[in-house]
């Protein structure tokens, strides 16, 4: 049992405080560099932890994870480039607010929402790891399939001006997700004998191409680009604003908890789904996509919640739910620590320093954020030619560190071109990204379910979780279609009146 | 950047460890720095294996050991990197069945045939397990169920030794079980624990905590002999199904390594495996030492590759 004095000892007798703050800062920087994902940021510090005390090493890695999940939103808002996969949803309203000259406000909202999510996740982790681990167990392949379909149902309301264009983009995304090694038979598909494609196309390559490179291309093609005001100040949301964001933050917390518990989705799925739910439940859904504060709060709360709740299946079963938690698992194993029920009994000091370290990091996040953000804004405000060149070099070098692969660079450049033409033809890119993110999960769990049932489709309705999720997806699709039909009719009527 | 960082650190560590291990007389080696290449990411299976090993190698070979992670292409890149390196003992690769599978499944520029197997160290234990509160007490129970109705068996990865083990067991027992492949052992373990699958076939290393917690029960091992640490667990062959598989862990280098280099590795690896400290470490990890000297290792690898190729052709994974 952990006593008060154990915690006092942790704070005064060990270097936990500096380690947590260093880890957080490193994480924010790594997360903010586009292309360098949370897992790479963690893998980079892994070698330094070999010689550290195991408890400190694990706390350091967890703090890096917390920082990286937050840091990704900074470039998402400032340069329309998600720093990590899970901040892609933040781009939508974050960059829009930036264009309206409200970057400081957007950065403040993402910072505070991140803190809310991290705190909630940590409380869940500390108090409810055992009771919640059953939820991770309850998820069968059928449930994962249904979860993926629910995620894809978002596309119906994401299409922008045309549902058809949205669906077309999503299908291309799903096609990209099939590249690589077949998850069931092991046959290689669509790799064209290129070994670099064996592992498939990483979502981050697609995001960097479609968001960042496309944005750079269209910026260099246009003569007038909104420059951030030089006097920009980071504005933390006040009580009034936090009250208004409460609804979307609660949605982010719940979905973040849920996604963290179930291996497979990770932060990006949580962020996209809570963005969409926040819009569904919002009092002002029409503001989404046009610079809505709630549109930043929901995904930012969600992905920060995941950074803590993803540790629940990791610590209780030893199952990493994402690349980042896989690195953390590597860290545990390297120190001879076996995740599982016995970890809590045998190594309570590791668990204690993990919790306390995370708490320090979350509190420090507010301070560090306020210090780092003005520097980022200053950087983004440099004259456009320098800035574009800098960003271009930054994202490509970040991407290169992913697999040390120049092939990935070529792929991202090609996708940048695709994104450019999609923008000209007014095809939305978000459905395509969602297709890449979810395609693999949907396909592999669908086929796994059918192998289990011997081809009998009843298996999807026999699992109550899958049945419920599929029902919800169906309802949402029908709802969006009905709304689209009603809107179309209204416009027609109005035209007829004029 | 990562490479340099990792490299620097590994160097620093090896130097530090080397100084207090001076009492033993390390063998002279033609190279000052030896780069140990793995396709696994930092913290992954082979990465941990090489880093652990490099801590002890300095005692027996007079060189500095650096671990380099060359990820991507399921091992294809790492193989290409080693195949192109000078054949002087300065660059070695950590072998696992993965590099054979990748060579066979895709057509990379360099395959396992372009590398020279040096020496083998370990056999990882592939095991069959079930949930502790499930209905199966022995492997026979599982097979009986699969005979009556359709069994549901899990394999950790699609084109892998685990899948091969499952398919061969299915054939040896003459049953029609659904073989459900996963992406990694953790993913599969959940499906065994929640009752979706009757059994899972995976590595014992991934199960250690669940075994300790009493949540899973080992039914059999595919190793030719029982695992010394788990003497109660029978082999698959003893259970009456003629299937044995060895998941190996060893070292390979570029083609044409000089004899003086391979001789040093033969001697050093034998000594490292007997090192009491290292022995304690790897026994904890349930790694079974399986020393195969340079004279026999190439034949072992070729034999493994041939069996694998035949299996992949049968299942339609390659033409």
Interface residues (C-beta under 8 A of the other chain):
Chain A: X40 X43 X44 X46 X47 X48 X50 X51 X136 X137 X138 X139 X140 X141 X181 X182 X183 X184 X185 X186 X187 X188 X191 X193 X195 X196 X198 X199 X263 X264 X317 X318 X319 X320 X326 X327 X329 X330 X331 X333 X334 X336 X338 X339 X340 X341 X342 X343 X401 X403 X404 X405 X444 X448 X451 X452 X454
Chain B: X1 X2 X3 X5 X6 X9 X10 X13 X41 X42 X43 X44 X47 X48 X51 X70 X71 X72 X73 X74 X76 X77 X101 X102 X105 X106 X107 X108 X109 X150 X152 X157 X158 X159 X160 X163 X178 X179 X180 X181 X182 X183 X186 X187 X189 X190 X191 X193 X194 X196 X206 X208 X209 X210 X212 X213 X215 X284 X312 X315 X316 X317
